[in-house]
């Protein structure tokens, strides 16, 4: 049977009432194809193309300003740094890589996936050179120090999650051994509280950071899928439950930035926006990979919904959220707003939230769009921020143009809004 005729017959079988359209327009409710907002597509392409434009894949000597394709070409090492933040090995690079891989698929642009492949290989190609010359007292001053040092979840969690995604179509034999070593470190050597909650040694011993829910859970959940080992999934579930226990404030509906285990245990002072963003994205990433019928599924969905409901109370009329979520005199911040938009939109699309939350996600994206310049540069993203008991520290944080913390989340948010539109 020829294909066109086969399609005609199939349509007659599935929608016989369409014959009524000749005399009764609208009698058959065939949904029109959803319209995709061209402004969103333009903004996403501008951001992703900006990454391609600004990624340099070389090193700069901060003392002389000279640039080198390979570190071996530089006369000294101590002042070398990766020229473009897009090519470093930081947690924000892991988020960016995940976003660029999704953008490659959604926007039909293979160059975005090529960027991830090339940037990842760049780190693997050169990290061993710096590791061989690394002086421990110069922590994090060497390029790719996180790549070979692996002390905190920041150093390997998000990047390893992106490596698993990349390895699905790039069979570089160096990736799997690194992922396995990162998983071993996370499960056997990473700092933890007695109840198994992942922690940090600083600023005080065994401090829990809300940020670390994203630095751990997406990686652990992917490891469970990759290996079939249920222990990784159980650990990811435990982290979400424990982080909510330590950090979530039922009165405000928000998560504190951190929790101190010393002195009997107490939360920090701030409901910081991006920390809540990391936590919310981690929860939806886990739900995406949780098997149907998992005994904790209903509990995890309920925690996710509770967190979303809390955050929605603090959304500004612009659609954005504030740096300190409960303090409207703090500045409107882009990366957290993008994270909330992504998680809520994905929650609706996947059925973790009902469709009434679509309006919150769309308002969030409308606000984020106002922060994207025509050339793809993003405004209003808070620079890297440690925990503090002085709220003034959060008020005073700088917002450099196109700070790397915002690029991946903005892409993820916009891509998820496109999914809702389709």
N, C-alpha and C positions, 0 to 999 in steps of 0.2 A: 504494500500500500504506500502511495507517495505521501511524504510527510505533510504537505499542506492539507491534503484531503483528510488525513488521519486527525490533524488538529481540529478541523471543522467538525468531524464526527464527535470528537471528544467534547467539544464545546456544546454540541447539541445535547449530549447525554447529561452533562453536568449543569446546564442552565437552559432547559427547554422553555422556561418562562420568558427568556429573552425575546422569543417570537412576538410577545405582546408589546414590545417596544415600538413596533410600527404604529400601533393605534393608541398605546397608553404609555407615554414616556415616563420612565421612573418606576415602572411596575416591577422591574427586576433590579434589586439593589446590588449591583456589581460595584465594589468600591473602586474609586479612581486611584491611580497610583499616587502615593504620597509625594508631595513636593519637597525638594531639598533646598534649604535656604542657601542661595548663592553667596551671601555675605559670610556664612560660616565656612563654606568651602574655600572661598578666597582667603579668609583669615588663616585657616589651617595650612593651606599651601604656602602662604607667606611665611608662617612660622617655620615650617619644615624646610622650605627652600632657604630660609635664613641660616638654618643649621648647616646645610650643605655649603652655603656661601662662606660661612665664618670658620668652619672646621679646617685647620691648617696641617695637622699631622706632622708637627715639628716641635722644636724646643727653642727656648729663648734664654740667653744669659742675661739675668737681671742687672748685672754690673755693667755690661757693655751694650746691651740691646741687640747683639748679634743673634741670628737665628741659625739653627743647624738641623738638617734632616735626620741625622743620627747622632746620638750622644757621643759616640766615639770620635766625632769630628771636633768636639769642643775641647779647648785647652784645659779647662777646669770643670769640675762637676758640681761643686757645692752650691752654685748660684743658678743652676739650670732648672727650668720649670717647663711644663707642657704649655705651649703658647696658647692654645685654645682650650677653654674649660670643657668643650664638647668632646675632647679626646682624652680626658683624664680617667682615673679609675676611682670614682666616688659614687656614693649612693645615688646622687642625682643623675649620674650617667646611666646607672641601671634603669632608672625610671624613664629617662629620655630614650634609651634603646628599646624598651618595651613599647613606648609610644610610637617611635618611628617604624617599628615592625608592623604595628597595627595600621599606621598611616599608609604604609606601602600597599597593604591589602585594600583598605577602604578607598584610597584615592588613586589606586592603580598606578603607583609610581615605584618602580623597582629601584630607583636611585636611593630611596629612603632606606630600604633594606640593605642595599650595598654600603651605605654609610655605616650601619651597625656592624656589618661584617668587617669593614676596613678599620673602624675605630677599635673594635675588640682585638683584632689581630695586631694593631699598633701597640696596644698595651702588652700583649703576650710577646711580641717581638723584642721589646726593649726593657721590660721589667727585670729580667734576669741580669742585665748589665748593671742596673742600679742596685739590685739586691746584693751583688757580689762586692759592692763598694759601700754598703750601707753602714753608717755609724748609729748605733741604737740611741745615743743621746740626741741625735738630730731627728727625732720622731716626726714623721709627716713632712719633712722638708725636702725629701727626695721625690722626684716624679714616680708615680705608681707605688708609693710606699704602702698604701692600703692593699695593693695587689699582692705584695709578698710578705707584709707584716701580719695581717689578720689578727688583730687584738679585740676589736669591738665589732658588733653587728654592722655598724656603718661601713666597715671595711670590705664586707663581702656579701651581705645578704641580698641587697637589691641587684647588684651586679650578677650574682649567681643565678637569680631568678631570670634575668634577661639572657644569660648564657644558655639556660635550658631551652628557652624559646628559640634562640638563634641556632642551636645545635640541631633543631628539627629539620633544617634544610642546609646547614653548613657543617659538614662532617669533619671539621678540623680536629685532629686527634688530641690536641692539647686541652680541649674544653672539658671533657668528661673527668679526667683526673683532678682538675681544679675544683669542679663542682663536688666531687666526692670528698675532697679534702675539706672543703668549706662545710659540707654537711657533717663530717666527723667532728670538726671544731665546734660547730653549733650545738651538737648533741652531747659532746663529752667534755669540752673544755671551756665553753662560754660561761661567764659568771651567771649564777642563778641564786635565787632565794631558796630557802629550805623547801618551799612548796613547788619548786620547779620553774618559777617565774624568771624569765630572762632579765638580767640586770647589767649595770655598768659599775666599774670600779671608781668612777669619778662623776660628779665633783666630790662626792663622799662615797665611801664603800657601799656597794650593793644598792645603788640608786636605780629605780625603775623609771624609764622614759617612755611616754606614750609613743614617741617616734619609732621606738623599736618594735612596735607591733607590725609596722610595714617592713622594717628591716629583717624580720624573721618569718612571719606567717606566709607571705606569697612564695618565698623560697621553699619553706617546709612543705607547703601544699603541693608545689610542683614536684618536689622530690618524691612525695608519696605517689603521684601519678607516674613519674618516670620509672621508679623502681618497683612499685607495687608493695612497698613496705609500709604497713599500717602505722608503724611507730611515728613516722614523720607527720602523718595526719593527726594522730592523737596528740602529738606535741603542739601542733598548730592550734588545735581546738583548745587545749589547755591554756595556751597563751592568751587567747581571746577571753576566755572565762576569767583567768586570773587578773589580766589587765583591767577588766571591768571591775573586778572586786577591789583592786587597789586604787584605781584612779577615777572611776566614774562617780560623779556627784549627782545623786538623785534629785536634789532640790533644783539645781540649775539645768539638769539634763546634759551636762558637758563633762569632758574629761579634763582633769588637771594635767599640766604638762609633765609632772613627775611626782614620784613618791619616794620618801626617804625611809630606809629600813632601820636606821639607827635611832636611838632615843625613843624606842617604843613604836616607831613607825608613824609617819604623818605625810599628807600630801603637800606639794609645793603651793605656791601662791597664785599661779597664773592659769587661766583657761586660755592657753595660747591657741590661736587659730590653726596654724599648720600642724601642730601636734595632734589636734583633733582630726585634721585632714588625713594624716598618715594612718591614724587608727581606723577611720571610717573606710578608707580604701582597702586596708588589710582585711577588714571584715567581709567586704563584698568579694574580694579575691578568694577568700576561703570558701564562701558560700558557692562560688562558681565551680569549685572542685570537690565539694562535699558530695559523697554518693547519696542517691535517693534512699530514704529510710534510715539515714544515720541517726543514732539515738539522741544526739545532741542538736540535731538540725533545728527543731522548733525553738529550742532555747537560744541558739545563735541568731536565728531570724528575729526573735523577740528583742534581743540585745541590740541588733542592728536597727530595728524600727524605733526603739527607745532613744537611741543616740540621734537618729535622723530627726525625730520629733523635737528633741531638745535643741538641736542646731537650728531648726527652722524658726524657732522663736526669735532668733537673733539676726535674721537676715535683714539687711538694710533695704530701704526703699529703692536703692540703686540696683539691687540684686546681689551685691557683694556682701561679704562679711568683714568684721573688724579684726584687726591684729589681736587684740584682747577681746574675745567674743562677747563678753558681758559688759564691755565698756565702750560706749558709743563715742567717747571722746578720743579713742585710739584710732589710728588711721585705717582706712579700708585697704584690705590686703588681697593681692591677686591669687597667689598660689593656693592658699587655703580655700578661697572661693571656688577655684577650679577643681580642687579635690572634692569638695562637697557636691559640686555640680556633677562631676563624673560618677561618684558613688550613688547619688540619688537617681540619676538618669539610668544607670545600669541596674539599680535595684528595681526600678519600674519595668525596664525591658525584660529582666529575668524573672519578674514575678515576686520578688522579695518585698516589694512595696506595691500598694494599689495605685491606680492611674491618677488619683487625685494629687499625688506628689509630683506629677509632671510639671505643674505650674511652677513649683519651687525650683526645679532643675532649669527650666527655661528662663526664669528670672535670673538665676545665677549666671547662666551663659550670656544673657544679654548684658549683664554687668561686666563679665570678663571680656566680652568683645570690645567694650569701650577702652580696655587697657592694651589692645593689640594695635600697634601702629601699622600703616600700610606696608612698611618694609619688613614686617614680622617681628619687630622688636617689642618686648613686653614690658609694660610699666607696672610699678607698684608691688613688686615682689620683695618680701623681707629677706635680708641677707641671712646667712647661717646664724643660728641662735642657740646658745646653751641655756640650761635651766638657771633660774634666778629667783630668789625670794623678794627681790626688789622690783616691783612692777614698772618702775621708771626705766629699767633696762629694756623692757619690751617696747615701751613707748618710744624710746630713742633709737631703735634699730634702724639702720639705713635701708633704703630700697633702691639699689643700683639698677640702672636700666638693663633689662634682659638678664637679670640674675638667673643663674642656671637652675635654681630651685623651682622656678616657675614654668620652664619650657615644657618639660615632660607632662606635668599635670594639665597645662592648658591644652596641649594636643589631645590628651586622653579625654578631657571634658568635651571638647568640640566633636571628637569622633563619636562619643556616646550620644551626643545630641543628634548627630546625623542618623544614628541607628533609630532613635525615637522617631525621627521624621520619616523613616522608611517603613 
